[in-house]
Amino acid sequence: MRFLVLGGDGYLGWPTALYLSRRGHDVGVVDNFVRRQYDFEMGVDSLVPIEHLQHRIRTWEEVSGHRIEAFVGDLTDAEFVERTLRRFEPDAVVHFAEQRSAPYSMIDRQHAVYTQYNNVVGTLNLLYAIAELDPTIHLVKLGTMGEYGTPNIDIEEGFIEITHKGRTDVLPFPKQPGSFYHLSKVHDSHNIQFACRIWGLRATDLNQGIVYGQETDETTMHRGLATRFDYDGVFGTVLNRFCVQAVVGHPLTVYGRGGQTRGVLDIRDTLACIELALLNPADEGEFRVFNQFTEMYSVRQMADLVAEAYPGNVQIDTLEDPRVEKEEHYYRAAHTKLLDLGLVPHLLEPSTIRSLLAVVDRHRDRVDLEAIGPTVDWRRTSSALKTTAGLHAG
Amino acid sequence: MRFLVLGGDGYLGWPTALYLSRRGHDVGVVDNFVRRQYDFEMGVDSLVPIEHLQHRIRTWEEVSGHRIEAFVGDLTDAEFVERTLRRFEPDAVVHFAEQRSAPYSMIDRQHAVYTQYNNVVGTLNLLYAIAELDPTIHLVKLGTMGEYGTPNIDIEEGFIEITHKGRTDVLPFPKQPGSFYHLSKVHDSHNIQFACRIWGLRATDLNQGIVYGQETDETTMHRGLATRFDYDGVFGTVLNRFCVQAVVGHPLTVYGRGGQTRGVLDIRDTLACIELALLNPADEGEFRVFNQFTEMYSVRQMADLVAEAYPGNVQIDTLEDPRVEKEEHYYRAAHTKLLDLGLVPHLLEPSTIRSLLAVVDRHRDRVDLEAIGPTVDWRRTSSALKTTAGLHAG
């Protein structure tokens, strides 16, 4: 089948493209390299060095014999989106191409507006292009578990049956997102659901948990195929960041009481989930939601896991939570639909953490300690990025 | 008190400004005149002639002795928003300044993107300006009952208590909006609620029903104070349009089976509701939702009411519904919060309709029959506007 991976130069987009390519699918990637631009803006780098997309693609062809086609452009450019779909003629589109950092969206007004504009308009353009060119194209869209927030009831997969004053309906699960980034994903979900309803599009919204890990069966085939690994306070996901902190002897930074509980998953399971969604597409007119994670952990538990797995001494520090969120709360979320399709999860074992720690250790000389701390305060309308002291963002 | 009315040149913004001004408040209006621009784009006009804002303000001062301050600019221009708030120093902001037509948002990709960009980014800029300059400013934001769609359970005012698997929480009422315009309001609601939570802003989201009527106690004080009256297929609200159709002998155009039921209210009640919200502001950090309508009618019932009130013969035509919506459905929505604050509704009596018919009759020579029919088809990704035959929108 023909799959187009939007954001195919990113942390997850690139390994997804390789995974699908290796399994015999025709794969195209779309990217505008803005993720690399954010690094310049913040003065940080992926811990693991990454090659230019063009080099990655060349290496992949040398290593695997498979060719990946690349389209360079921006989803907010509607003509580019239409032209690209017309040329590649995908059976499905995997849409990673959004600004995906909550702290980045909370830097200031400009970054909030940028995030919502980029994510919402890019997705709108995509919906229109699919509807106009070929409504049978299956849209597999990366959402986030953060769309739900932390309600005091069990979270279901996208929809909930509500009985109220003697009547019953199945309605979209209420959303309580926690940043302008998470809000952009909620906006997307509403827009996509509507497009499925009026135009008969088929879409799968993958409400993904927090991903950890950096190596996949494909990226480890050659050094030039590595995907990025972020540990900074803005783009670093929590478990990856803890591993870096452990290796360089920096205290693990737990925000607040650390009872913030989230769904998490291994990077390899992200790839498997995407493929399961692609091979079992949504029906015509169907907007379906999968909660894409495998286990639930609190931030404190994750810190403890890393501390236990690391052979040396690890200190755990509590920082004032820069986010506005519940630091202790009920959390239980359904995640059976992908298991029903056949997902066999990689669980978070000490061995997983040790292999992550090994990745970090190989690149420990690249760690910038200044980049680790949280720099963005949810309670302020404008935060200075520490990593650009003397510079001004935006 | 000092109230700034955004969209103060529009159908409801202008009468709201007059109403508040007459009651002794210091009123400023903000507008970029884009509503008048839409008329040029579509080749249509308000049935009732309207004066330039500058003339309206001059007339108001002559008639009432009250001065209204005007700020000309665009909410998507963040510097303008900040400068305006800084200069006017309002106690509250009434935010009407959004593209408010569902069909307009459904013309094509460009109009959908414009609507969401304009509405969402304008509101984001406003939230940031309030948070930065004075978080005590009360935001009174016009939403729409259309945010809820037509669920098979009773609609509550913004929030619903859900008991699920033995646990209970009060959560945002699930939203199922029916156009890219309605979606933009849902996006706004989520963004505003979040801003209240993180910055302690105070906001009232008025989920308004369909407004009918054109005359208020203030606009009738002088011909030059009239507000607009739309009857075209894109901006005309349903009861106003039916009155025009009755007067000019055009069949009333009911879309589909006509069982589409909506909350409606008299234009005079809009003004009263806004003032009630302003005089009873939300608390610090509170995001509250009022369902702002007074009665529920189906489209078919509204057509019958007009047919009964009109002295002549009236034909009712059924057109294929250009929208994707349920044509028969359960509909029952709570609307007690504004009544609790003291609203005394003007109900939809035959005399109300007769006074509307009289307004239309005075301007019947201005009716453009070509403008009445629906031109925008929800099932297509691009619709041609009949009123611009030979022209191309966008």
Interface residues (C-beta under 8 A of the other chain):
Chain A: A78 R109 A112 V113 Q116 Y117 V120 V121 L124 N125 Y128 A131 E132 P151 N152 I153 D154 I160 I162 T163 H164 K165 R167 T168 D169 L171 P172 F173 P174 K175 Q176 P177 G178 S179 F180 L183 V186 H187 H190 N191 F194 R197 I198 W199 V324 Y330 W378 R379 T381 S382
Chain B: A78 R109 Q110 A112 V113 Q116 Y117 V120 V121 L124 N125 Y128 A131 E132 P151 N152 I153 D154 I160 I162 T163 H164 K165 R167 T168 D169 L171 P172 F173 P174 K175 Q176 P177 G178 S179 F180 L183 V186 H187 H190 N191 F194 R197 I198 W199 V324 Y330 W378 R379 T381 S382
